[in-house]
Amino acid sequence: MIARMVSSLTRVFLIGALAAAAAATSPRMIAADGATRVKIDAGELEGVATDKVIAFKGIPFAAPPVGSLRWKAPQPVTPWTGVRPASAYGHDCMQEPFGGDAAPLGTPPDEDCLVLNVWTPKTRPSGKVPVMFWIYGGGFVNGGSSPEVYDGSRLAEAGVVLVSANYRVGRFGFFAHPALTKETPKGPLGNYAFLDQIEALKWVKRNVAAFGGDPGNVTIFGESAGGMSVNTLMTSPLARGLFHKAIVQSGGGRSSTLIAAKTLKSAEEIGVAFAAEAGVTGDDAAALEKLRALPAARLVNGMNLMKQQPKTYAGTMIDGTVVVEEAEAAFRAGRQAKVPYMIGANDLEFGFFAPPPARVEEMLARFGDRDKALAAYDPQGTGNLGLVGMAIAGDIPMMEPARMLARITSAAGQPTWHYRFSYVATSLRGKVAGALHATEIPFVFSTVRAKYKDATTADDEAAGKAATAYWVAFAKTGDPNGAGLPKWPRYASDTDQILDFTLTGPVAKADPFKARLDLVEGLATKGTR
């Protein structure tokens, strides 16, 4: 697992001047109800209207990060003349897709990928509309904004402006090398993916009002690597003031599961190893030019979520500017953004396959008292070691860290809500033993029919309607409760109340997994996770 954290960068003279001039001479037009044409700071856009929503897709928020801009912080977009069509997704960022992805890409990946998408209600209430900013997952090596399950139409119908943005992944998003450090000694360096996310949030602050959105009410939310990104943005000095609420879906939180390269220096060493493998030596400008000239496919080199290359891929790192410390340390010290916070995980995150019995016995032995651990994980005494192993595999990186961060933020006085997602799509019942990693996403977006097609049932759609309603209510007010929804109590560690999205609907209750999560917490405090 991995995770890491743009500074207010000096704009390129000519492009910056052109953009400022364009903004000064052509005031931004706020789209009226039903209007498909808007003007933003870089030019005019033409979106596409459906019955209830207007979508604007493939909007560039930064210059293409290619050639000399590879491994640089996002640079300004060159303003365009005329009306730019915004009817189709842009390229997702360069990567090696893999079969079985919970959110398969909708466009061919390419290095020219820094685009975002906006869905806005066709008919809006008076005043500005809350904004939700989606950050996709994929282990920081996969993912994009184009998958069908990330379509923002249903969220926009529910009364928000939904924005999703691409960010660089793999070696395009996370790379360090001594030649890069020499080129930009004061940074920012290394964590280009987080710089992209921050630049997209800056775009939202400047432009979302043109779509009817409120730049003063932005909720960031993401799943897996996207959830890790949310925690990172909450602790990055460069993201302060760019959002006002945060939702973490299966985003971990413990230091041991979040950071790949601990320092920029260690990431540089990994970058040198990759360069040598690619036939590039040295740490001067000539070496950097050769690295930037490598074909994009050479940087991917077959790597994806299922095929990692730790000796030549650093992943996220503490660079000192974007990411200044690990998220857990920042939260414990009270240095996180003090915003309303929703966090949770799925009840069987990594239940894709059962570990062999011998491996499960090793997992149980780590707790010290094997029989006590088994009783916590198999209270009914079923003897199903495979299920026990799958549960432990999800609790350590996802379930317990979510509780840990909820405890910290609630103790700090931040309005905090903790959830568990246990709903399993009707067509999967009997095939899987619980809600697997990323399976909550189509319910949050109410895109269950895009995911399950003709196998979608009325119960599935109802589960999606409820999840969407809670998420949207939180984005609107900082409290997920709303009319017609079962009451979701604010989290406090002494009551340990969660909202469980069960097969029969959302239910507020004391966490039934407390005993086993306490055991996992014990491993963390001993440093033996």
Stockholm file with secondary structure:
# STOCKHOLM 1.0

chainA/1-529         MIARMVSSLTRVFLIGALAAAAAATSPRMIAADGATRVKIDAGELEGVATDKVIAFKGIPFAAPPVGSLRWKAPQPVTPWTGVRPASAYGHDCMQEPFGGDAAPLGTPPDEDCLVLNVWTPKTRPSGKVPVMFWIYGGGFVNGGSSPEVYDGSRLAEAGVVLVSANYRVGRFGFFAHPALTKETPKGPLGNYAFLDQIEALKWVKRNVAAFGGDPGNVTIFGESAGGMSVNTLMTSPLARGLFHKAIVQSGGGRSSTLIAAKTLKSAEEIGVAFAAEAGVTGDDAAALEKLRALPAARLVNGMNLMKQQPKTYAGTMIDGTVVVEEAEAAFRAGRQAKVPYMIGANDLEFGFFAPPPARVEEMLARFGDRDKALAAYDPQGTGNLGLVGMAIAGDIPMMEPARMLARITSAAGQPTWHYRFSYVATSLRGKVAGALHATEIPFVFSTVRAKYKDATTADDEAAGKAATAYWVAFAKTGDPNGAGLPKWPRYASDTDQILDFTLTGPVAKADPFKARLDLVEGLATKGTR
#=GR chainA/1-529 SS CCCCCCCCCCCCHHHHHHHHHHHHHSCCCCCCTTCCEEEETTEEEECEECSSEEEEEEEESSCCCCGGGTTSCCCCCCCCSSEEECCSCCCCBSCCCCTTCSSCCSSCCBSCCCEEEEEEESSCCSSCEEEEEEECCSTTTSCCSCCGGGCCHHHHHTTCEEEEECCCCHHHHEECCHHHHHHSTTCCCEEHHHHHHHHHHHHHHHHGGGGTEEEEEEEEEEETHHHHHHHHHHHCGGGTTSCSEEEEESCCCCGGGTCSBSSHHHHHHHHHHHHHHTTCCCSSHHHHHHHHHSCHHHHHTTCBTTBCCTTTCCCSBCCSSSCCSCHHHHHHTTCSCCSCEEEEEETTTTCSSCCCHHHHHHHHHTTSCHHHHHHHHCTTCCCCHHHHHHHHHHIIIIIHHHHHHHHHHHHTTCCEEEEEECCCCGGGBTTBSSCCTTTTHHHHTTCHHHHHGGGCCHHHHHHHHHHHHHHHHHHHHSCCCCTTSCCCCCCCTTTCEEEEEETTEEEEEECTTHHHHHHHHHHHHHTCC
#=GC SS_cons         CCCCCCCCCCCCHHHHHHHHHHHHHSCCCCCCTTCCEEEETTEEEECEECSSEEEEEEEESSCCCCGGGTTSCCCCCCCCSSEEECCSCCCCBSCCCCTTCSSCCSSCCBSCCCEEEEEEESSCCSSCEEEEEEECCSTTTSCCSCCGGGCCHHHHHTTCEEEEECCCCHHHHEECCHHHHHHSTTCCCEEHHHHHHHHHHHHHHHHGGGGTEEEEEEEEEEETHHHHHHHHHHHCGGGTTSCSEEEEESCCCCGGGTCSBSSHHHHHHHHHHHHHHTTCCCSSHHHHHHHHHSCHHHHHTTCBTTBCCTTTCCCSBCCSSSCCSCHHHHHHTTCSCCSCEEEEEETTTTCSSCCCHHHHHHHHHTTSCHHHHHHHHCTTCCCCHHHHHHHHHHIIIIIHHHHHHHHHHHHTTCCEEEEEECCCCGGGBTTBSSCCTTTTHHHHTTCHHHHHGGGCCHHHHHHHHHHHHHHHHHHHHSCCCCTTSCCCCCCCTTTCEEEEEETTEEEEEECTTHHHHHHHHHHHHHTCC
//
